[in-house]
Amino acid sequence: MALRSNESEHAMATDYDAPRKQEEESPADSLEALQASRSGNAQTAVIDVEENDTAEGIDLPGADLSNEELTVIVVPEQSDEFTCSSCFLVRHRSQVAREKDGLKYCRDCEG
């Protein structure tokens, strides 16, 4: 497949790392001008905030949770379940792939 001479001569790569030209700020782009233009007949967005939505419900990365208590209900292993001896996850008995020396292994670990 041959390229036409016109296409190969005019194709130019774009340098995305090159500094961009800074255009002078127009008066309409200033914060004061935008606020002034919106203050007359602009519609404001309404945010629906429930009473339960507070900043306390947000966990920040690195937050100190040492004084927090976690309440979990532990359900014992059911009669149709087993604990894999490799990954220690509780699986349904249909997931048993191998049983050796009384230890059961799931399909994921044996796969």
C-alpha positions as CSV (number, residue, x, y, z in Angstrom):
1,M,0.0,0.0,0.0
2,A,1.6,3.2,-1.1
3,L,1.0,6.6,0.4
4,R,0.2,9.5,-1.8
5,S,3.0,12.0,-1.8
6,N,0.6,14.8,-0.8
7,E,-0.4,13.0,2.5
8,S,3.1,12.1,3.6
9,E,4.5,15.6,3.0
10,H,1.8,17.5,4.9
11,A,1.3,15.3,7.9
12,M,2.8,17.0,11.0
13,A,3.0,15.7,14.5
14,T,1.6,17.8,17.3
15,D,3.9,18.6,20.2
16,Y,1.6,18.4,23.2
17,D,4.5,19.3,25.6
18,A,5.1,22.7,23.9
19,P,4.0,25.7,26.0
20,R,0.6,27.0,24.9
21,K,0.0,30.6,23.9
22,Q,-1.6,32.6,26.7
23,E,-4.5,34.7,25.4
24,E,-5.2,37.9,27.2
25,E,-8.2,37.7,29.4
26,S,-11.2,39.2,27.9
27,P,-13.4,41.3,30.2
28,A,-16.2,38.8,29.9
29,D,-14.0,36.1,31.3
30,S,-13.2,37.8,34.6
31,L,-14.9,36.6,37.7
32,E,-16.5,40.0,38.4
33,A,-18.0,40.2,34.9
34,L,-19.4,36.7,35.1
35,Q,-21.0,37.3,38.4
36,A,-22.5,40.6,37.2
37,S,-23.9,39.0,34.1
38,R,-25.4,36.1,36.1
39,S,-26.9,38.2,38.9
40,G,-29.7,39.6,36.8
41,N,-31.7,36.8,35.3
42,A,-29.5,33.7,36.0
43,Q,-30.9,30.5,37.3
44,T,-29.3,29.0,40.3
45,A,-28.8,25.3,40.8
46,V,-30.6,23.7,43.7
47,I,-28.9,20.9,45.5
48,D,-31.1,18.4,47.2
49,V,-29.4,17.7,50.6
50,E,-30.9,15.4,53.1
51,E,-30.6,15.8,56.8
52,N,-28.7,12.5,57.0
53,D,-26.1,13.7,54.5
54,T,-23.4,15.1,56.7
55,A,-19.6,15.3,56.6
56,E,-19.5,12.8,59.4
57,G,-20.6,10.0,56.9
58,I,-17.5,10.6,54.7
59,D,-14.4,8.6,55.4
60,L,-11.2,10.5,54.4
61,P,-8.1,8.6,53.5
62,G,-5.7,8.4,56.4
63,A,-8.4,9.4,58.9
64,D,-7.9,8.2,62.5
65,L,-10.5,5.6,63.2
66,S,-8.9,4.2,66.3
67,N,-11.8,5.3,68.5
68,E,-14.5,3.9,66.3
69,E,-16.2,0.6,67.1
70,L,-17.4,-1.8,64.4
71,T,-20.5,-3.9,65.1
72,V,-20.7,-7.0,62.9
73,I,-23.1,-9.9,63.2
74,V,-21.2,-13.1,62.6
75,V,-23.3,-15.9,61.1
76,P,-21.9,-19.4,61.8
77,E,-21.0,-21.7,58.8
78,Q,-24.2,-23.3,57.5
79,S,-24.6,-27.0,56.9
80,D,-24.3,-26.6,53.1
81,E,-21.1,-24.5,53.4
82,F,-17.4,-25.2,53.9
83,T,-14.3,-23.2,54.5
84,C,-11.6,-23.6,51.9
85,S,-8.3,-24.7,53.4
86,S,-6.3,-22.6,51.0
87,C,-8.1,-19.2,50.8
88,F,-10.2,-19.6,54.0
89,L,-13.3,-18.2,52.3
90,V,-16.7,-19.8,53.2
91,R,-18.1,-21.3,50.1
92,H,-21.2,-23.3,49.1
93,R,-20.6,-27.1,49.0
94,S,-21.1,-27.0,45.2
95,Q,-17.7,-25.2,45.1
96,V,-15.8,-28.1,46.5
97,A,-13.1,-29.2,44.0
98,R,-11.0,-31.5,46.2
99,E,-11.0,-33.0,49.6
100,K,-7.8,-34.3,51.0
101,D,-7.1,-35.5,54.6
102,G,-10.3,-34.0,55.8
103,L,-9.5,-30.6,54.2
104,K,-11.6,-29.1,51.5
105,Y,-10.4,-26.9,48.7
106,C,-12.6,-24.7,46.5
107,R,-12.6,-24.6,42.7
108,D,-10.9,-21.2,42.5
109,C,-7.9,-22.5,44.5
110,E,-7.7,-25.7,42.6
111,G,-8.3,-24.2,39.2
